Amino acid sequence: MLHYDVIWIGTGQATGTVVPRLTAAGKRVAIIEGGKVGGSCVNYGCTPTKTLVASARAAHMAERGPDFGIEIPEYSVNMGTVMARMNAMRDNTGMEQWLRTMDNADFYAEYAEFVTDHEVRVGDETISGDTIVIHTGTRPLKVPIAGIDDVDWLDNAGLLDLDAVPEHLVIVGGSYIGLEFGQIFRRLGARVTVIEAADQLMPREDADVAEAAEQILTDGGIDVRTSAKVAAVAQPASGAVEVTVETADGTEVIEGSHLLLAVGRVPNSDRLGLDNAGVETNERGYIGVNGVLQTNVDHIYAVGDVNGRGAFTHTSVNDGETFWDHYSGEGDRNIDDRIPIYAMYIDPPLGRIGMSEREALASGRNVLGVTRPMSSISRAREKDETAGLVKILVDADTEQFLGVTILGVGGDEIINIFAPYMYAEQSYKTFRKAVYTHPTVGELLPWFLDGLEPLD
């Protein structure tokens, strides 16, 4: 039986951060991947979807040309070129070759299953390791809708394999994945309907933020249905997909050419044989970890989406760095100290860090807040990108930022400037004193702080 210092199961985005450090430190590593190298981000998430966002924005700006005095009599979408560009961007053969040929590491193109807490079966072989890291990510959730097994539905991966623009894309799920795809395909020429069971889009966001996002999407021609429950789906001989929706106004059947389910994700923990290793999961299948990513079995770690402590590439990478700090003793990162930060890539994008207004008020703190429309920012008006809003929350007692939301042009980039202030526990008054370049969208944010008022 081959023995390794570290067995690394799955090749999500923490892999490239940590595995080279392990091998450079002289550790013998087994890298196991039964699916596509690189995980969701490279293959089905960030890289391909943001490439599509760029193509969709190009189409949108071509349509808006006359608003800027640029006459574009007609344009067309070449879906073959759009998808070829996307596939070129997500070509991950270089990373796979790098992992397969890495010194002091063996690559296993198999799925892993625990035999004991130190032994893992890969194909017909069993290997052992002193330390084992689980980095297997998540997959789309298949919801138990009546008739779903008889319908050709798509998840986010399947949608990326289309070679033509859908005539009518019906999306079940009005959160980040559903809304990004909805706007992409609407701008590429599809009719799009989004169905969300909650009473607002993006249920985790504040109501005013969700309302502003919905306005952006409906202004772009997307049909949004909230407080709408999908009761059943069917696919008659015509090939169209029929979605039966129940609302307070009654029952309606929406007919589409394609159906996307974007209602959440589940962890890839169920096929690992975790019971054989004594590793515990919660009721949703996420592997429980402490602040340094250890499971209840000290020498087994879980990093990335599979631990339920973050659902983003940047949190996955940070998990890897935190594991390395603990394993090597070279640092003191702890994910219990991590401040949530993320972006949603509708256009204009949403960037958020820290607490929402709802969360801040529920915390019992003495909260000050200010909300301003993007239309109050000169640079946004100059770019004719005035949709959205800015919301800033601070603790009146500590003067520290509690949370910031930027839905608007540049929001995905601008949100990052708040992170150092929040990690350093700096007063918002320091942020207010800083000088920012003009003319920019971000330069107005310090001035907004003059409008802070108590929230209750």
Secondary structure, DSSP 4 states (H G I P E B T S, - for coil): --EEEEEEE--STTHHHHHHHHHHTT--EEEE-SS-TTHHHHHTSHHHHHHHHHHHHHHHHHHTGGGGT---------HHHHHHHHHHHT--HHHHHHHHT-TTEEEE-S-EEESSSSEEEETTEEEEEEEEEE---EEE-----BTGGGS-EE-HHHHTT-SS--SEEEEE--SHHHHHHHHHHHHTT-EEEEE-SSSSSSTTS-HHHHHHHHHHHHHTT-EEE-S-EEEEEE--TT--EEEEEEETTEEEEEEESEEEE-S-EEETTTTS-HHHHT--B-TTSPBP--TTSB-SSTTEEE-SGGGSS--SHHHHHHHHHHHHHHHHSS----GGGPPPEEEE-SSS-EEEEE--HHHHHHTT--EEEEEEEGGG-HHHHHTT---SEEEEEEETTT-BEEEEEEESTTHHHHGGGHHHHHHTT-BHHHHHH----SS-SGGGHHHHGGG-EE--
